[in-house]
Amino acid sequence: MPQNPLHPDVHEQIESAHTLASKFYTDPAILDAEKSRIFRRTWQLVGTLSQPCGQTANGVPLTISDPETFFTVDVIGEPVVIVRDQQGALRAFSNVCRHRAGPIAQGSGCKNVLRCGYHGWTYTLDGRLIGTPDVEGVEFFDRSTMGMVPLRLETWERLIFVNFDQNVEPLSTYLGEIPKQARGFQFAGLQLVERRDYIINCNWKVYVDNYLEGYHIPIAHPGLMREIDYANYRTDTYRYYSQQFAPIRVMKPEDAGERFYGPGSGLQEALYFWIFPNLMLNIYPDNLSTNLVVPLSHDSTLTIFEWFFHDGHSEKVLERMKRAIAFSDEVQQEDIDLCRNVQRGLNSATYDRGRYSVKRENGVHHFHMLLSEFLSKP
């Protein structure tokens, strides 16, 4: 029987395994399969409970936590609308009109119904179709069967996730022990202070591979290397996620002027969580950043960084934010160069597969095993 061309063929034992074949990073057909078999079957971060939704007539800012608000988002090419109805229920729908595929909602705002911008078909915030101009004469037309297509929606802390698969395991299964492992961090009161988008000329998996190992830190990230205790850096893998444990290195008198995190800065470790397939949660002593990896094509990737702080308007925190974001951007720029170069190497006629570092790349191997699992599903 011929081998399934979508099967990555990665040995389950890392000691015996070869890395993904280069075609999984260079073949556009692979990405098409990943969209249907992975991204539409996993929990995707779409926003936060403080997502802006315009303002009232009196100029009061609104968020998705307020009744009769909505915002729209693209999820790997799928238009999605998130709504909060009058009763307070938070819902997600496909943002595609059941008539002729126009957008039901655009942007964000505060409305008690959603009206398609193409032909005016109108839907309630619980998804029912109530307005269909000029459809007289259409036979066997039943509005009750043509409401907005609902999607799974769940939240954790301030984060909102959706899933296109109605039968998928709940978000709590994907998060596993993360809520317990991150309990030392105060999520309440976090404020979004900045978003930065980076477009990188590489396959999305190149970027994820790079994130999932600290093997390259001593070579590529001198600033980060000063902050962490690399000898005790490790990656623990779980069902649908992994955690990179990076203790903050004890400060010595001679490097006090160069260090970003010093003694007494709060949580004394940086927690790096990766949730399959494309979300990173970076929890530092005084801030949280999310990093969402979005494939644009087989060799182009959008990474969305968002930083969250407490009391983001105070002068002290503003200065801290600037330093934290600059430090993060420094590491990101170094990673961008790495990923671009790796993508070029993957296109080389001289390379197909490599081997894993058993000590340092178990997180990458775990990711590849999940890819194999999902790509092998019908």
C-alpha positions as a Markdown table, in Angstrom:
| # | Residue | x | y | z |
|---|---|---|---|---|
| 1 | Met | 0.0 | 0.0 | 0.0 |
| 2 | Pro | 1.5 | 3.4 | -0.9 |
| 3 | Gln | 2.3 | 5.8 | 1.9 |
| 4 | Asn | -0.1 | 8.6 | 2.7 |
| 5 | Pro | 1.6 | 11.7 | 1.2 |
| 6 | Leu | 0.2 | 13.8 | 4.1 |
| 7 | His | 1.8 | 11.6 | 6.7 |
| 8 | Pro | 4.9 | 13.2 | 8.2 |
| 9 | Asp | 6.4 | 9.8 | 9.0 |
| 10 | Val | 8.1 | 10.9 | 12.2 |
| 11 | His | 9.2 | 8.1 | 14.6 |
| 12 | Glu | 7.4 | 8.3 | 17.9 |
| 13 | Gln | 10.7 | 7.8 | 19.7 |
| 14 | Ile | 12.8 | 11.0 | 19.4 |
| 15 | Glu | 16.1 | 9.0 | 19.7 |
| 16 | Ser | 15.1 | 7.2 | 16.4 |
| 17 | Ala | 13.3 | 10.0 | 14.7 |
| 18 | His | 14.2 | 12.1 | 11.7 |
| 19 | Thr | 12.7 | 15.6 | 11.4 |
| 20 | Leu | 9.9 | 16.6 | 9.0 |
| 21 | Ala | 10.7 | 16.2 | 5.4 |
| 22 | Ser | 11.4 | 19.5 | 3.7 |
| 23 | Lys | 8.2 | 19.2 | 1.5 |
| 24 | Phe | 6.1 | 19.8 | 4.6 |
| 25 | Tyr | 7.5 | 23.3 | 4.6 |
| 26 | Thr | 7.7 | 24.0 | 0.9 |
| 27 | Asp | 4.6 | 22.3 | -0.8 |
| 28 | Pro | 1.5 | 24.6 | -1.0 |
| 29 | Ala | -0.7 | 21.5 | -1.1 |
| 30 | Ile | 0.4 | 20.6 | 2.4 |
| 31 | Leu | -0.8 | 24.0 | 3.7 |
| 32 | Asp | -4.3 | 23.4 | 2.1 |
| 33 | Ala | -4.5 | 20.1 | 4.0 |
| 34 | Glu | -3.4 | 21.8 | 7.3 |
| 35 | Lys | -6.1 | 24.4 | 7.1 |
| 36 | Ser | -8.9 | 21.8 | 6.9 |
| 37 | Arg | -7.4 | 19.1 | 9.0 |
| 38 | Ile | -5.6 | 21.1 | 11.7 |
| 39 | Phe | -6.7 | 24.8 | 11.9 |
| 40 | Arg | -10.4 | 24.1 | 11.5 |
| 41 | Arg | -10.3 | 21.4 | 14.1 |
| 42 | Thr | -8.4 | 23.2 | 16.9 |
| 43 | Trp | -9.1 | 26.1 | 19.2 |
| 44 | Gln | -8.1 | 29.4 | 17.7 |
| 45 | Leu | -7.5 | 32.6 | 19.7 |
| 46 | Val | -9.7 | 35.4 | 18.3 |
| 47 | Gly | -9.6 | 38.1 | 20.9 |
| 48 | Thr | -10.0 | 39.1 | 24.5 |
| 49 | Leu | -13.0 | 40.1 | 26.7 |
| 50 | Ser | -11.7 | 43.7 | 26.5 |
| 51 | Gln | -11.8 | 43.7 | 22.7 |
| 52 | Pro | -12.8 | 47.3 | 21.6 |
| 53 | Cys | -16.3 | 47.6 | 20.0 |
| 54 | Gly | -16.6 | 51.3 | 19.3 |
| 55 | Gln | -18.3 | 53.7 | 21.7 |
| 56 | Thr | -21.8 | 54.9 | 22.8 |
| 57 | Ala | -23.4 | 58.0 | 21.4 |
| 58 | Asn | -22.0 | 59.8 | 24.5 |
| 59 | Gly | -18.5 | 58.7 | 23.7 |
| 60 | Val | -18.2 | 55.9 | 26.3 |
| 61 | Pro | -15.9 | 53.2 | 25.0 |
| 62 | Leu | -17.4 | 49.8 | 24.6 |
| 63 | Thr | -15.9 | 46.3 | 24.6 |
| 64 | Ile | -17.2 | 42.8 | 23.8 |
| 65 | Ser | -18.1 | 42.5 | 27.5 |
| 66 | Asp | -20.9 | 45.0 | 26.9 |
| 67 | Pro | -24.3 | 43.8 | 25.7 |
| 68 | Glu | -25.2 | 44.1 | 22.0 |
| 69 | Thr | -21.6 | 44.4 | 20.8 |
| 70 | Phe | -19.7 | 42.6 | 18.1 |
| 71 | Phe | -16.3 | 42.4 | 16.4 |
| 72 | Thr | -15.1 | 40.5 | 13.3 |
| 73 | Val | -12.0 | 38.5 | 12.8 |
| 74 | Asp | -10.3 | 36.4 | 10.1 |
| 75 | Val | -9.4 | 32.8 | 11.3 |
| 76 | Ile | -7.0 | 31.3 | 8.8 |
| 77 | Gly | -9.1 | 32.6 | 5.9 |
| 78 | Glu | -12.5 | 32.0 | 7.5 |
| 79 | Pro | -14.6 | 35.2 | 8.3 |
| 80 | Val | -15.9 | 35.1 | 11.9 |
| 81 | Val | -18.1 | 37.4 | 13.9 |
| 82 | Ile | -18.1 | 37.4 | 17.8 |
| 83 | Val | -21.2 | 38.8 | 19.4 |
| 84 | Arg | -22.5 | 39.6 | 22.9 |
| 85 | Asp | -26.3 | 39.6 | 23.0 |
| 86 | Gln | -28.7 | 41.6 | 25.2 |
| 87 | Gln | -28.8 | 38.7 | 27.8 |
| 88 | Gly | -25.0 | 38.6 | 28.0 |
| 89 | Ala | -24.4 | 35.4 | 26.1 |
| 90 | Leu | -21.1 | 35.4 | 24.1 |
| 91 | Arg | -21.4 | 33.7 | 20.7 |
| 92 | Ala | -19.4 | 33.0 | 17.6 |
| 93 | Phe | -20.7 | 32.6 | 14.0 |
| 94 | Ser | -19.4 | 32.3 | 10.5 |
| 95 | Asn | -19.5 | 35.8 | 9.1 |
| 96 | Val | -20.9 | 34.6 | 5.8 |
| 97 | Cys | -24.5 | 35.4 | 4.8 |
| 98 | Arg | -26.6 | 32.4 | 3.9 |
| 99 | His | -27.9 | 34.2 | 0.8 |
| 100 | Arg | -24.9 | 34.8 | -1.4 |
| 101 | Ala | -21.9 | 34.8 | 0.9 |
| 102 | Gly | -21.7 | 38.5 | 1.7 |
| 103 | Pro | -20.3 | 39.8 | 5.0 |
| 104 | Ile | -23.0 | 39.8 | 7.7 |
| 105 | Ala | -20.9 | 42.2 | 9.8 |
| 106 | Gln | -17.9 | 44.4 | 9.2 |
| 107 | Gly | -15.5 | 45.8 | 11.7 |
| 108 | Ser | -16.9 | 46.2 | 15.2 |
| 109 | Gly | -19.7 | 48.0 | 16.9 |
| 110 | Cys | -22.9 | 48.0 | 18.9 |
| 111 | Lys | -26.1 | 46.8 | 17.3 |
| 112 | Asn | -29.1 | 44.7 | 18.2 |
| 113 | Val | -29.2 | 43.0 | 14.8 |
| 114 | Leu | -26.7 | 42.3 | 12.1 |
| 115 | Arg | -27.5 | 43.3 | 8.5 |
| 116 | Cys | -25.6 | 41.9 | 5.6 |
| 117 | Gly | -23.8 | 44.6 | 3.6 |
| 118 | Tyr | -24.7 | 42.9 | 0.3 |
| 119 | His | -28.5 | 42.5 | 0.1 |
| 120 | Gly | -29.7 | 43.4 | 3.5 |
| 121 | Trp | -30.5 | 40.0 | 5.0 |
| 122 | Thr | -30.8 | 40.6 | 8.7 |
| 123 | Tyr | -29.9 | 38.3 | 11.7 |
| 124 | Thr | -30.5 | 38.5 | 15.4 |
| 125 | Leu | -27.5 | 38.3 | 17.8 |
| 126 | Asp | -28.5 | 34.7 | 18.6 |
| 127 | Gly | -28.1 | 33.8 | 14.9 |
| 128 | Arg | -31.8 | 33.7 | 13.7 |
| 129 | Leu | -32.6 | 35.0 | 10.2 |
| 130 | Ile | -35.4 | 37.6 | 10.5 |
| 131 | Gly | -35.1 | 39.9 | 7.5 |
| 132 | Thr | -35.1 | 38.8 | 3.8 |
| 133 | Pro | -36.0 | 41.7 | 1.4 |
| 134 | Asp | -37.8 | 40.8 | -1.8 |
| 135 | Val | -37.8 | 37.0 | -1.6 |
| 136 | Glu | -41.5 | 36.7 | -2.5 |
| 137 | Gly | -42.1 | 33.8 | -4.9 |
| 138 | Val | -39.2 | 31.7 | -3.7 |
| 139 | Glu | -40.5 | 28.2 | -3.2 |
| 140 | Phe | -39.9 | 26.0 | -0.1 |
| 141 | Phe | -38.1 | 28.9 | 1.6 |
| 142 | Asp | -37.8 | 28.4 | 5.4 |
| 143 | Arg | -36.0 | 31.1 | 7.3 |
| 144 | Ser | -35.6 | 28.9 | 10.3 |
| 145 | Thr | -33.1 | 26.7 | 8.5 |
| 146 | Met | -31.0 | 29.6 | 7.2 |
| 147 | Gly | -29.7 | 31.3 | 10.3 |
| 148 | Met | -26.0 | 32.2 | 10.9 |
| 149 | Val | -23.8 | 29.1 | 11.1 |
| 150 | Pro | -22.7 | 28.8 | 14.8 |
| 151 | Leu | -19.2 | 28.0 | 15.9 |
| 152 | Arg | -17.9 | 26.7 | 19.2 |
| 153 | Leu | -16.8 | 29.4 | 21.5 |
| 154 | Glu | -15.0 | 29.1 | 24.9 |
| 155 | Thr | -13.0 | 31.4 | 27.1 |
| 156 | Trp | -10.1 | 31.1 | 29.5 |
| 157 | Glu | -9.2 | 34.1 | 31.7 |
| 158 | Arg | -9.5 | 37.1 | 29.3 |
| 159 | Leu | -8.9 | 35.1 | 26.1 |
| 160 | Ile | -11.6 | 34.1 | 23.6 |
| 161 | Phe | -11.3 | 31.0 | 21.5 |
| 162 | Val | -13.4 | 29.5 | 18.6 |
| 163 | Asn | -13.5 | 26.1 | 16.9 |
| 164 | Phe | -15.1 | 25.1 | 13.6 |
| 165 | Asp | -15.5 | 21.5 | 14.7 |
| 166 | Gln | -18.7 | 21.0 | 16.8 |
| 167 | Asn | -17.4 | 17.6 | 18.1 |
| 168 | Val | -13.9 | 18.7 | 19.2 |
| 169 | Glu | -12.7 | 18.2 | 22.7 |
| 170 | Pro | -13.3 | 21.2 | 25.0 |
| 171 | Leu | -10.8 | 24.0 | 25.4 |
| 172 | Ser | -10.0 | 22.8 | 28.9 |
| 173 | Thr | -8.6 | 19.6 | 27.4 |
| 174 | Tyr | -6.3 | 21.6 | 25.2 |
| 175 | Leu | -5.2 | 23.8 | 28.1 |
| 176 | Gly | -4.6 | 20.9 | 30.4 |
| 177 | Glu | -2.7 | 22.0 | 33.5 |
| 178 | Ile | -1.9 | 25.5 | 32.1 |
| 179 | Pro | -4.4 | 27.3 | 34.4 |
| 180 | Lys | -2.7 | 25.7 | 37.5 |
| 181 | Gln | 0.8 | 26.2 | 36.1 |
| 182 | Ala | 0.2 | 29.9 | 35.5 |
| 183 | Arg | -1.7 | 30.5 | 38.8 |
| 184 | Gly | 1.1 | 32.7 | 40.1 |
| 185 | Phe | 0.3 | 35.3 | 37.5 |
| 186 | Gln | -2.5 | 37.8 | 38.0 |
| 187 | Phe | -4.6 | 37.9 | 34.8 |
| 188 | Ala | -7.3 | 40.2 | 36.2 |
| 189 | Gly | -6.9 | 43.8 | 35.2 |
| 190 | Leu | -4.6 | 43.2 | 32.3 |
| 191 | Gln | -4.7 | 45.8 | 29.6 |
| 192 | Leu | -3.7 | 45.5 | 26.0 |
| 193 | Val | -0.9 | 48.1 | 25.5 |
| 194 | Glu | 0.5 | 47.3 | 22.1 |
| 195 | Arg | 0.2 | 45.0 | 19.1 |
| 196 | Arg | 2.9 | 44.4 | 16.5 |
| 197 | Asp | 2.5 | 42.4 | 13.3 |
| 198 | Tyr | 5.5 | 40.7 | 11.7 |
| 199 | Ile | 5.4 | 39.1 | 8.2 |
| 200 | Ile | 8.1 | 36.5 | 7.8 |
| 201 | Asn | 9.2 | 34.7 | 4.6 |
| 202 | Cys | 8.9 | 31.2 | 6.0 |
| 203 | Asn | 6.4 | 28.4 | 6.5 |
| 204 | Trp | 4.4 | 28.7 | 9.7 |
| 205 | Lys | 5.9 | 25.5 | 11.0 |
| 206 | Val | 9.4 | 26.9 | 10.7 |
| 207 | Tyr | 8.4 | 29.7 | 13.1 |
| 208 | Val | 6.8 | 27.2 | 15.5 |
| 209 | Asp | 9.8 | 24.9 | 15.4 |
| 210 | Asn | 12.0 | 27.7 | 16.3 |
| 211 | Tyr | 9.9 | 28.8 | 19.2 |
| 212 | Leu | 9.7 | 25.3 | 20.7 |
| 213 | Glu | 13.4 | 24.9 | 21.4 |
| 214 | Gly | 15.9 | 26.8 | 23.4 |
| 215 | Tyr | 18.8 | 25.0 | 21.6 |
| 216 | His | 19.6 | 28.1 | 19.5 |
| 217 | Ile | 19.5 | 30.6 | 22.4 |
| 218 | Pro | 23.3 | 30.5 | 23.2 |
| 219 | Ile | 24.0 | 31.1 | 19.5 |
| 220 | Ala | 21.3 | 33.5 | 18.4 |
| 221 | His | 20.0 | 35.4 | 21.4 |
| 222 | Pro | 22.8 | 37.0 | 23.5 |
| 223 | Gly | 20.4 | 39.3 | 25.3 |
| 224 | Leu | 18.0 | 36.5 | 26.2 |
| 225 | Met | 21.0 | 34.3 | 27.2 |
| 226 | Arg | 22.0 | 36.9 | 29.9 |
| 227 | Glu | 18.5 | 36.6 | 31.4 |
| 228 | Ile | 17.9 | 32.9 | 31.7 |
| 229 | Asp | 19.6 | 30.0 | 33.5 |
| 230 | Tyr | 20.2 | 28.0 | 30.3 |
| 231 | Ala | 21.7 | 24.9 | 32.1 |
| 232 | Asn | 18.3 | 24.4 | 33.7 |
| 233 | Tyr | 16.2 | 25.3 | 30.7 |
| 234 | Arg | 13.8 | 22.5 | 29.8 |
| 235 | Thr | 10.7 | 21.6 | 27.9 |
| 236 | Asp | 7.9 | 19.5 | 29.3 |
| 237 | Thr | 5.3 | 18.1 | 26.9 |
| 238 | Tyr | 1.6 | 17.4 | 27.5 |
| 239 | Arg | -1.3 | 16.2 | 25.3 |
| 240 | Tyr | -1.9 | 19.4 | 23.3 |
| 241 | Tyr | 0.7 | 21.8 | 24.6 |
| 242 | Ser | 4.2 | 22.1 | 25.9 |
| 243 | Gln | 5.9 | 24.3 | 28.5 |
| 244 | Gln | 9.4 | 25.7 | 28.3 |
| 245 | Phe | 10.7 | 26.3 | 31.8 |
| 246 | Ala | 13.2 | 29.1 | 31.8 |
| 247 | Pro | 14.4 | 30.2 | 35.2 |
| 248 | Ile | 15.6 | 33.7 | 35.6 |
| 249 | Arg | 19.4 | 33.7 | 36.1 |
| 250 | Val | 20.7 | 35.0 | 39.4 |
| 251 | Met | 22.1 | 38.5 | 38.9 |
| 252 | Lys | 25.8 | 39.1 | 39.4 |
| 253 | Pro | 27.1 | 42.5 | 40.4 |
| 254 | Glu | 29.1 | 42.8 | 37.2 |
| 255 | Asp | 26.0 | 42.4 | 34.9 |
| 256 | Ala | 23.5 | 44.4 | 36.8 |
| 257 | Gly | 23.6 | 47.2 | 34.2 |
| 258 | Glu | 22.9 | 44.8 | 31.3 |
| 259 | Arg | 20.1 | 42.7 | 32.8 |
| 260 | Phe | 16.4 | 43.2 | 32.1 |
| 261 | Tyr | 15.0 | 41.1 | 35.0 |
| 262 | Gly | 16.6 | 41.7 | 38.3 |
| 263 | Pro | 16.0 | 40.5 | 41.9 |
| 264 | Gly | 12.6 | 41.3 | 43.4 |
| 265 | Ser | 10.8 | 41.6 | 40.0 |
| 266 | Gly | 7.9 | 39.3 | 41.0 |
| 267 | Leu | 7.4 | 35.9 | 39.5 |
| 268 | Gln | 11.0 | 34.5 | 39.3 |
| 269 | Glu | 10.6 | 32.5 | 36.1 |
| 270 | Ala | 9.5 | 33.1 | 32.6 |
| 271 | Leu | 6.8 | 30.7 | 31.5 |
| 272 | Tyr | 6.5 | 29.9 | 27.8 |
| 273 | Phe | 3.4 | 27.9 | 26.8 |
| 274 | Trp | 2.7 | 26.7 | 23.3 |
| 275 | Ile | -0.8 | 25.4 | 22.5 |
| 276 | Phe | -1.2 | 23.3 | 19.4 |
| 277 | Pro | -1.1 | 24.4 | 16.7 |
| 278 | Asn | -0.2 | 28.1 | 16.6 |
| 279 | Leu | -0.5 | 29.9 | 19.9 |
| 280 | Met | 2.2 | 31.0 | 22.3 |
| 281 | Leu | 1.6 | 32.4 | 25.7 |
| 282 | Asn | 4.7 | 34.1 | 27.2 |
| 283 | Ile | 4.3 | 34.9 | 30.9 |
| 284 | Tyr | 7.0 | 37.1 | 32.4 |
| 285 | Pro | 7.3 | 38.4 | 35.9 |
| 286 | Asp | 5.2 | 41.5 | 35.1 |
| 287 | Asn | 3.5 | 41.1 | 31.8 |
| 288 | Leu | 1.8 | 38.6 | 29.4 |
| 289 | Ser | 2.3 | 38.5 | 25.7 |
| 290 | Thr | 0.5 | 36.4 | 23.2 |
| 291 | Asn | 2.0 | 35.3 | 19.9 |
| 292 | Leu | -0.4 | 34.0 | 17.2 |
| 293 | Val | 1.2 | 32.4 | 14.2 |
| 294 | Val | -1.0 | 32.8 | 11.0 |
| 295 | Pro | 0.0 | 31.1 | 7.7 |
| 296 | Leu | -0.5 | 33.5 | 4.8 |
| 297 | Ser | 1.0 | 31.1 | 2.2 |
| 298 | His | 3.3 | 28.0 | 2.2 |
| 299 | Asp | 6.3 | 30.3 | 2.6 |
| 300 | Ser | 4.9 | 33.5 | 4.3 |
| 301 | Thr | 3.7 | 33.8 | 7.9 |
| 302 | Leu | 2.1 | 36.5 | 9.9 |
| 303 | Thr | 3.0 | 36.6 | 13.6 |
| 304 | Ile | 0.8 | 38.7 | 15.8 |
| 305 | Phe | 2.3 | 39.9 | 19.1 |
| 306 | Glu | 0.1 | 41.5 | 21.8 |
| 307 | Trp | 1.4 | 42.8 | 25.1 |
| 308 | Phe | -0.8 | 43.0 | 28.2 |
| 309 | Phe | 0.2 | 44.9 | 31.4 |
| 310 | His | -1.5 | 46.1 | 34.6 |
| 311 | Asp | -2.1 | 49.8 | 35.2 |
| 312 | Gly | -0.8 | 50.6 | 31.7 |
| 313 | His | -1.2 | 54.3 | 32.1 |
| 314 | Ser | 1.2 | 54.9 | 35.0 |
| 315 | Glu | 4.5 | 56.5 | 34.2 |
| 316 | Lys | 6.4 | 53.7 | 35.9 |
| 317 | Val | 4.6 | 51.0 | 34.0 |
| 318 | Leu | 4.9 | 52.9 | 30.7 |
| 319 | Glu | 8.7 | 52.9 | 31.1 |
| 320 | Arg | 8.6 | 49.2 | 32.0 |
| 321 | Met | 6.4 | 48.5 | 29.0 |
| 322 | Lys | 8.8 | 50.2 | 26.6 |
| 323 | Arg | 11.7 | 48.2 | 27.9 |
| 324 | Ala | 9.8 | 44.9 | 27.8 |
| 325 | Ile | 8.5 | 45.4 | 24.3 |
| 326 | Ala | 11.9 | 46.5 | 23.0 |
| 327 | Phe | 13.5 | 43.4 | 24.6 |
| 328 | Ser | 10.8 | 41.2 | 23.0 |
| 329 | Asp | 11.3 | 42.9 | 19.6 |
| 330 | Glu | 15.1 | 42.4 | 19.8 |
| 331 | Val | 14.5 | 38.6 | 20.2 |
| 332 | Gln | 11.9 | 38.6 | 17.5 |
| 333 | Gln | 14.2 | 40.3 | 15.0 |
| 334 | Glu | 16.8 | 37.7 | 15.7 |
| 335 | Asp | 14.3 | 34.9 | 15.2 |
| 336 | Ile | 13.0 | 36.4 | 11.9 |
| 337 | Asp | 16.5 | 36.2 | 10.4 |
| 338 | Leu | 16.8 | 32.6 | 11.6 |
| 339 | Cys | 13.5 | 31.6 | 10.1 |
| 340 | Arg | 14.1 | 33.3 | 6.8 |
| 341 | Asn | 17.4 | 31.5 | 6.4 |
| 342 | Val | 16.0 | 28.1 | 7.4 |
| 343 | Gln | 13.2 | 28.5 | 4.8 |
| 344 | Arg | 15.9 | 29.1 | 2.1 |
| 345 | Gly | 17.7 | 26.0 | 3.3 |
| 346 | Leu | 14.6 | 23.9 | 3.2 |
| 347 | Asn | 14.3 | 24.7 | -0.5 |
| 348 | Ser | 17.9 | 23.5 | -1.2 |
| 349 | Ala | 18.4 | 20.3 | -3.3 |
| 350 | Thr | 21.0 | 19.2 | -0.7 |
| 351 | Tyr | 18.6 | 18.9 | 2.3 |
| 352 | Asp | 15.6 | 16.8 | 3.1 |
| 353 | Arg | 15.5 | 15.7 | 6.8 |
| 354 | Gly | 17.7 | 16.1 | 9.9 |
| 355 | Arg | 17.8 | 14.7 | 13.4 |
| 356 | Tyr | 16.5 | 16.0 | 16.7 |
| 357 | Ser | 18.6 | 16.9 | 19.8 |
| 358 | Val | 17.1 | 14.5 | 22.4 |
| 359 | Lys | 18.0 | 16.9 | 25.2 |
| 360 | Arg | 16.9 | 20.2 | 23.6 |
| 361 | Glu | 14.3 | 19.5 | 20.9 |
| 362 | Asn | 11.7 | 17.3 | 22.5 |
| 363 | Gly | 9.2 | 20.1 | 22.1 |
| 364 | Val | 9.7 | 20.2 | 18.4 |
| 365 | His | 9.3 | 16.4 | 18.1 |
| 366 | His | 6.1 | 16.6 | 20.2 |
| 367 | Phe | 4.8 | 19.2 | 17.7 |
| 368 | His | 5.6 | 17.0 | 14.8 |
| 369 | Met | 3.9 | 14.1 | 16.3 |
| 370 | Leu | 0.7 | 16.1 | 16.7 |
| 371 | Leu | 1.0 | 17.2 | 13.1 |
| 372 | Ser | 1.2 | 13.6 | 12.1 |
| 373 | Glu | -1.9 | 12.7 | 14.2 |
| 374 | Phe | -4.1 | 15.5 | 12.7 |
| 375 | Leu | -2.9 | 15.1 | 9.1 |
| 376 | Ser | -3.6 | 11.4 | 9.3 |
| 377 | Lys | -7.3 | 12.0 | 10.2 |
| 378 | Pro | -9.9 | 11.8 | 7.4 |
